[in-house]
Amino acid sequence: MNALKNKVQLIGNLGNKPELIFLESGKKLTKFSVATNETYKNAKGEKVTETQWHNIIAWNKTAEIIESYLDKGSEVMIEGKLTSRSYENENGEKRYITEVVCNEILMLGNK
């Protein structure tokens, strides 16, 4: 088997308008969320849909494209890698976040 890789592929809809952030270093960062749905029938035969929310970030040119062309509700396919990090909030509490760092995006659906 070839080397194992950290790779994530998601197809879903944007939960919010992407937010473009300009960093002091000159880099550009976009943050947004994507909802994916899974549908199944429960023991009673009822259709159940479960929604999972994913935090997505993208850098530089990918960030610009996302901010320019996508909006809340846009259907996309995201490919990237899973990352985790921690930070302290304004109250000094340690918080943890898991994000997908997007390196490729495919816009689906009609505009």
Contacts in CASP RR format, 6 or more apart in sequence:
PFRMAT RR
TARGET T0000
AUTHOR 0000-0000-0000
METHOD contacts of the structure
MODEL  1
MNALKNKVQLIGNLGNKPELIFLESGKKLTKFSVATNETYKNAKGEKVTE
TQWHNIIAWNKTAEIIESYLDKGSEVMIEGKLTSRSYENENGEKRYITEV
VCNEILMLGNK
5 81 0 8 1.000
6 81 0 8 1.000
6 82 0 8 1.000
7 79 0 8 1.000
7 80 0 8 1.000
7 81 0 8 1.000
8 78 0 8 1.000
8 79 0 8 1.000
8 80 0 8 1.000
8 81 0 8 1.000
8 82 0 8 1.000
8 100 0 8 1.000
9 77 0 8 1.000
9 78 0 8 1.000
9 79 0 8 1.000
9 80 0 8 1.000
10 34 0 8 1.000
10 36 0 8 1.000
10 54 0 8 1.000
10 77 0 8 1.000
10 78 0 8 1.000
10 100 0 8 1.000
11 36 0 8 1.000
11 75 0 8 1.000
11 76 0 8 1.000
11 77 0 8 1.000
11 78 0 8 1.000
11 108 0 8 1.000
12 34 0 8 1.000
12 35 0 8 1.000
12 36 0 8 1.000
12 37 0 8 1.000
12 75 0 8 1.000
12 76 0 8 1.000
12 77 0 8 1.000
12 78 0 8 1.000
13 34 0 8 1.000
13 35 0 8 1.000
13 73 0 8 1.000
13 74 0 8 1.000
13 75 0 8 1.000
13 76 0 8 1.000
14 32 0 8 1.000
14 33 0 8 1.000
14 34 0 8 1.000
14 35 0 8 1.000
14 70 0 8 1.000
14 71 0 8 1.000
14 72 0 8 1.000
14 73 0 8 1.000
14 74 0 8 1.000
14 76 0 8 1.000
15 32 0 8 1.000
15 33 0 8 1.000
15 34 0 8 1.000
15 35 0 8 1.000
15 53 0 8 1.000
15 72 0 8 1.000
15 73 0 8 1.000
16 32 0 8 1.000
16 33 0 8 1.000
16 72 0 8 1.000
17 32 0 8 1.000
17 71 0 8 1.000
17 72 0 8 1.000
18 30 0 8 1.000
18 31 0 8 1.000
18 32 0 8 1.000
18 63 0 8 1.000
18 66 0 8 1.000
18 67 0 8 1.000
18 70 0 8 1.000
18 71 0 8 1.000
19 30 0 8 1.000
19 31 0 8 1.000
19 32 0 8 1.000
19 67 0 8 1.000
20 28 0 8 1.000
20 29 0 8 1.000
20 30 0 8 1.000
20 63 0 8 1.000
20 64 0 8 1.000
20 67 0 8 1.000
21 28 0 8 1.000
21 29 0 8 1.000
21 30 0 8 1.000
21 31 0 8 1.000
22 28 0 8 1.000
23 29 0 8 1.000
27 59 0 8 1.000
27 60 0 8 1.000
28 59 0 8 1.000
28 60 0 8 1.000
28 63 0 8 1.000
28 64 0 8 1.000
29 57 0 8 1.000
29 58 0 8 1.000
29 59 0 8 1.000
29 63 0 8 1.000
30 57 0 8 1.000
30 58 0 8 1.000
30 59 0 8 1.000
30 62 0 8 1.000
30 63 0 8 1.000
30 64 0 8 1.000
30 66 0 8 1.000
30 67 0 8 1.000
31 55 0 8 1.000
31 56 0 8 1.000
31 57 0 8 1.000
32 56 0 8 1.000
32 66 0 8 1.000
32 70 0 8 1.000
33 53 0 8 1.000
33 54 0 8 1.000
33 55 0 8 1.000
33 56 0 8 1.000
34 53 0 8 1.000
34 54 0 8 1.000
34 56 0 8 1.000
34 76 0 8 1.000
34 78 0 8 1.000
34 100 0 8 1.000
35 51 0 8 1.000
35 52 0 8 1.000
35 53 0 8 1.000
35 54 0 8 1.000
36 51 0 8 1.000
36 52 0 8 1.000
36 54 0 8 1.000
37 49 0 8 1.000
37 50 0 8 1.000
37 51 0 8 1.000
37 52 0 8 1.000
38 49 0 8 1.000
38 50 0 8 1.000
38 52 0 8 1.000
39 47 0 8 1.000
39 48 0 8 1.000
39 49 0 8 1.000
39 50 0 8 1.000
40 47 0 8 1.000
40 48 0 8 1.000
40 50 0 8 1.000
41 47 0 8 1.000
41 48 0 8 1.000
42 48 0 8 1.000
54 78 0 8 1.000
54 100 0 8 1.000
55 97 0 8 1.000
55 98 0 8 1.000
55 99 0 8 1.000
55 100 0 8 1.000
56 78 0 8 1.000
56 99 0 8 1.000
56 100 0 8 1.000
56 102 0 8 1.000
57 99 0 8 1.000
57 100 0 8 1.000
57 101 0 8 1.000
57 102 0 8 1.000
58 66 0 8 1.000
58 101 0 8 1.000
58 102 0 8 1.000
58 103 0 8 1.000
58 105 0 8 1.000
59 101 0 8 1.000
62 102 0 8 1.000
62 103 0 8 1.000
62 104 0 8 1.000
62 105 0 8 1.000
65 105 0 8 1.000
66 102 0 8 1.000
66 105 0 8 1.000
69 107 0 8 1.000
69 111 0 8 1.000
70 76 0 8 1.000
70 107 0 8 1.000
74 107 0 8 1.000
75 107 0 8 1.000
75 108 0 8 1.000
75 109 0 8 1.000
76 105 0 8 1.000
76 106 0 8 1.000
76 107 0 8 1.000
76 108 0 8 1.000
77 105 0 8 1.000
77 106 0 8 1.000
77 108 0 8 1.000
78 100 0 8 1.000
78 102 0 8 1.000
78 104 0 8 1.000
78 105 0 8 1.000
79 102 0 8 1.000
79 103 0 8 1.000
79 104 0 8 1.000
79 105 0 8 1.000
80 100 0 8 1.000
80 101 0 8 1.000
80 102 0 8 1.000
80 103 0 8 1.000
80 104 0 8 1.000
81 100 0 8 1.000
81 101 0 8 1.000
81 103 0 8 1.000
82 98 0 8 1.000
82 99 0 8 1.000
82 100 0 8 1.000
82 101 0 8 1.000
83 98 0 8 1.000
83 99 0 8 1.000
83 100 0 8 1.000
83 101 0 8 1.000
84 96 0 8 1.000
84 97 0 8 1.000
84 98 0 8 1.000
84 99 0 8 1.000
85 96 0 8 1.000
85 97 0 8 1.000
85 99 0 8 1.000
86 94 0 8 1.000
86 95 0 8 1.000
86 96 0 8 1.000
86 97 0 8 1.000
87 94 0 8 1.000
87 95 0 8 1.000
87 97 0 8 1.000
88 94 0 8 1.000
88 95 0 8 1.000
89 95 0 8 1.000
END
